[in-house]
Amino acid sequence: MYKPSPIRDIDEQFRRTAVITGMILAAAGTLLIWDPQNPLVRGFLLGGLCGLFNAKTLVRRMHAMAGLDARRANNLMKQGSFMRMALVIALALLASRTEAISLFGVGAGLLTVTLITATDALFSLGRYFAARGAVDRI
């Protein structure tokens, strides 16, 4: 008997994460309209955009690794991790040296994407197992 996977497809998971993050960044953007000099909001927006970019590149690399042998896939994974980490470090360095961008805001923006993805996946698993438990009792 076929049972659907409890985990969403990676493209659907990224799309959901991007939509939710986009709504949060749009709300932060309205805060920036009211207070354009707020470095925390600027940092949050910059960190959120960087987090979305990193998530998109991760999805692309995972698709690229699907057809490779283990050694080449491992090298591609290491290269991708290094590139994403270098972008985060460069952004943190920029924020630490600029008064207009808050390092705390950048960190919060970067972690927002991860938090949204993990929370959405957790709720998806909860719904899956709740439905499965209900079906098994019938």
C-alpha positions in Angstrom: 0.0 0.0 0.0 1.3 3.5 -1.0 1.8 5.9 1.9 2.7 9.5 1.0 5.9 10.9 2.4 5.6 12.9 5.6 8.1 15.4 4.3 7.2 17.9 1.6 9.1 18.0 -1.7 12.0 20.4 -1.4 10.7 22.8 -4.0 7.3 23.0 -2.3 9.0 23.5 1.1 11.2 26.3 -0.3 8.1 28.0 -2.0 6.2 27.9 1.3 9.2 29.3 3.2 9.8 32.0 0.6 6.1 33.1 0.8 6.0 33.3 4.6 9.4 35.0 4.7 8.3 37.4 2.1 5.3 38.4 4.1 7.5 39.0 7.2 10.0 41.0 5.2 7.1 43.1 3.7 5.9 43.8 7.2 9.5 44.8 8.2 9.6 47.0 5.0 6.6 48.9 6.2 8.4 49.6 9.5 11.3 50.9 7.4 8.9 53.4 5.8 7.9 54.8 9.2 11.4 54.9 10.5 13.9 54.9 7.5 16.9 55.4 9.8 16.3 52.2 11.9 19.5 50.1 11.6 17.8 47.0 13.2 15.1 46.9 10.5 17.6 47.4 7.8 19.7 44.6 9.1 16.7 42.3 9.4 15.7 43.0 5.8 19.2 42.4 4.6 19.6 39.2 6.6 16.3 37.9 5.5 17.1 38.5 1.9 20.5 36.8 2.3 18.8 33.9 4.1 16.3 33.4 1.2 19.2 33.6 -1.3 21.1 31.0 0.6 18.1 28.7 0.8 17.5 29.1 -2.9 21.1 28.2 -3.7 20.9 25.2 -1.4 17.8 23.9 -3.2 19.6 24.4 -6.6 22.7 22.5 -5.3 20.6 19.7 -3.9 19.0 19.2 -7.4 22.4 19.3 -9.0 23.7 16.6 -6.6 20.9 14.2 -7.5 22.6 12.8 -10.6 26.2 12.8 -9.3 28.3 10.0 -7.8 29.1 10.2 -4.1 32.5 11.8 -4.5 31.4 14.6 -6.9 28.3 15.2 -4.8 30.3 15.5 -1.7 32.7 18.1 -3.3 29.7 20.1 -4.7 28.1 20.0 -1.2 31.3 21.3 0.4 31.7 24.0 -2.2 28.1 25.1 -1.7 28.5 25.2 2.1 31.6 27.3 1.8 30.0 29.8 -0.6 26.9 30.2 1.6 29.0 30.6 4.8 31.3 33.1 3.0 28.3 35.2 2.1 27.0 35.2 5.7 30.4 36.1 7.0 30.8 38.9 4.5 27.3 40.3 5.5 28.2 40.1 9.2 31.4 41.9 8.6 29.6 44.6 6.6 27.1 45.0 9.3 29.7 45.2 12.1 31.6 47.9 10.3 28.5 50.0 9.3 26.4 52.1 11.6 23.4 52.0 9.3 23.0 48.2 9.6 22.6 46.3 12.9 24.4 43.1 13.3 21.7 41.8 15.6 19.1 42.5 12.8 21.2 40.7 10.3 21.4 37.7 12.6 17.7 37.7 13.2 16.9 37.9 9.5 19.3 35.1 8.7 17.7 32.9 11.4 14.2 33.7 10.3 14.4 31.6 7.2 15.7 28.6 9.1 13.1 29.0 11.8 10.2 29.2 9.3 11.4 26.2 7.4 11.8 24.1 10.6 8.5 25.2 12.1 6.6 24.5 8.8 8.2 21.1 8.5 7.4 20.3 12.1 3.7 21.2 11.7 3.6 19.2 8.5 5.0 16.1 10.3 2.5 16.7 13.1 -0.5 16.8 10.7 0.8 13.7 8.9 1.2 11.6 12.0 -2.0 12.8 13.5 -3.9 11.8 10.4 -2.0 8.5 10.2 -2.9 7.7 13.9 -6.5 8.5 13.3 -6.6 6.1 10.2 -4.8 3.3 12.1 -7.4 3.3 14.9 -10.4 2.8 12.5 
